[in-house]
Amino acid sequence: MLSLLASFPARANAQIELPAPLAQLRATLASVGERAPGRAAIAVRDLATGYTSGYNMNEVMPAASTIKIPIMVEVFRQMAEGNFDLNRRVELLPGDRDWGSGDIAASPVGVTFPVSTLLAQMITVSDNTAANMLIRLVGRRHINKTMAHLGLHHTHLTDYIRTAEWSVRTTLRTTPSDMVKLLGDMAKDRLIDQWSSKQMISILEHQEINTLLPEPLPQIPIAHKTGSFDDTLNDVGIVYAEEPYVIAVLTTNLPSLGAGRQSIHRVSRVAYAHFEQLAKWRAANGPQMLAQPVDQTQTDATQAAPATNDNTDEDVPMWATPPPAASTTPAPSPSPN
């Protein structure tokens, strides 16, 4: 079986004091998390050292559409094994359909799509039907087995994506810690192999839903995936700032999507500001290594009252969108990417 993670030399064992911007980030994330509406869980990882800090990092949360990153990983793993390639065509079956963002659910049963198109639609516009077709192609149990093999013990997919059912909150689960580990390996070109990692990042960089983590930041590359339903708003990604980092913000039990969006904006701004300071620190002090790069410490402070602004017009809750009327004209099959 092809190794999922390439082997790399271990870091030196030198132990040095944590840079001030990273030490401050932990306290700031705890403060922001305590004031977040509903339930919030946050993790931020410095790609240079692997140092991770956050708030409720191991809290198991509804994954919503962020679960599509593990689906994509399993597709690339099986391609690396030689099971199929990006040109493999998958037939749309009635059971694949789940209404939401994208046009594939409105296509006629029996139409075929290449894997390349399904991957792009699943990630960039969060097409649920494309995701179900890929789950059927690679097998749900294989997705879960691969995540467990990678050390993501709280990320699981126990059904196809069925957004009409309330159980979708429990069938798609993950933690911020799991997501930053997965994306961190991808960012280091260690997930499956270098080609697969780069291809997956390229797909994530073409994300069309950019109202969460990217919204308050300058125009810099961000490879990310959002997820939402009625009271849940998530965004996880790799931010290519001067000092690159991985971030996962999961929120649920929200009073409104607007409140959740403001909270994710706040976390995104805070993380970016600290990594800007870290870039200056490293310019002045040089690179550093940590003997134990991943910090498992969590802050479990009580959350505060929710924010009051309910400006939700920019976010589409794709996990709660009803199907179109029966008279809707099916969309034609898209051509390969």
CORVEN-V548784 format. One record per residue. PSI is psi as a letter, one per 20 degrees, with the letter a starting at -180 (none if undefined). NEAR is the number of other C-alpha atoms within 8 Angstrom. Layout:
BEGIN
PSI_NEAR, PSI_NEAR
END
This chain:
BEGIN
p_3, p_6, p_6, h_10, p_9, q_9, p_5, q_4, q_4, q_4, q_6, q_6, j_7, p_7, p_7, r_7, q_4, p_7, q_8, g_7, h_11, h_11, g_9, h_9, g_12, g_10, h_8, g_9, h_13, g_12, g_8, g_10, h_13, h_10, i_10, q_14, q_16, c_11, p_10, q_13, p_17, q_15, q_16, p_13, p_13, o_12, h_13, h_6, i_9, i_9, p_12, p_12, r_14, b_14, p_14, l_12, h_13, j_10, p_8, p_8, r_11, p_12, h_14, b_15, i_10, i_12, i_13, i_10, g_9, h_9, g_12, g_10, g_9, h_12, g_10, h_10, g_10, h_11, g_11, h_10, i_8, j_7, h_7, r_8, a_8, i_8, i_9, p_8, p_8, p_10, p_10, p_12, q_8, h_6, i_4, h_11, p_10, p_10, q_12, b_12, q_10, r_10, i_8, h_10, h_10, i_9, q_11, q_8, p_8, i_7, q_9, q_9, q_14, q_12, h_13, g_10, g_12, g_13, g_13, g_10, h_12, h_14, g_14, h_13, j_12, l_11, o_14, h_14, g_13, g_13, g_14, h_12, h_13, h_13, g_11, h_8, g_7, h_11, p_8, g_12, h_6, h_9, g_13, h_11, g_8, g_9, g_13, g_10, h_7, i_8, j_7, n_11, i_8, j_9, o_14, q_11, o_12, j_7, r_8, r_8, o_9, n_8, i_10, i_5, p_6, h_6, i_6, h_11, h_10, i_7, i_10, o_15, q_16, r_14, q_16, h_15, g_10, g_14, g_11, h_16, g_9, g_11, h_11, g_12, h_11, g_13, h_12, j_8, k_12, i_14, o_14, f_14, r_11, g_9, g_7, g_12, g_14, h_11, g_8, g_11, g_11, g_9, g_13, h_13, i_10, j_8, p_13, i_6, n_8, k_8, j_9, d_12, g_12, h_10, g_8, j_9, r_10, r_5, n_4, q_8, p_8, p_11, o_14, r_11, p_14, r_12, q_12, q_13, a_11, g_8, k_11, p_16, p_14, q_15, p_15, q_15, r_13, p_14, o_12, m_10, a_11, h_7, o_12, q_12, r_13, q_15, q_13, p_15, o_14, p_16, q_14, r_12, k_9, q_14, h_9, q_9, h_15, g_10, h_16, g_13, g_11, h_8, g_10, h_13, g_12, g_9, g_11, g_12, g_10, g_11, g_10, g_10, g_8, h_12, h_15, g_11, h_9, h_13, g_10, g_8, g_11, h_9, h_7, h_6, i_6, r_7, q_5, r_6, q_12, p_12, h_9, n_6, h_10, p_7, o_8, j_6, p_5, q_10, p_8, l_6, q_7, p_5, q_11, a_8, q_7, q_11, q_7, i_5, p_6, l_8, n_8, j_8, i_5, i_6, p_7, o_5, n_9, i_10, j_10, j_10, p_9, q_6, q_6, r_6, q_5, h_4, i_4, p_7, p_5, q_7, q_9, q_5, p_9, q_6, r_6, q_8, none_4
END
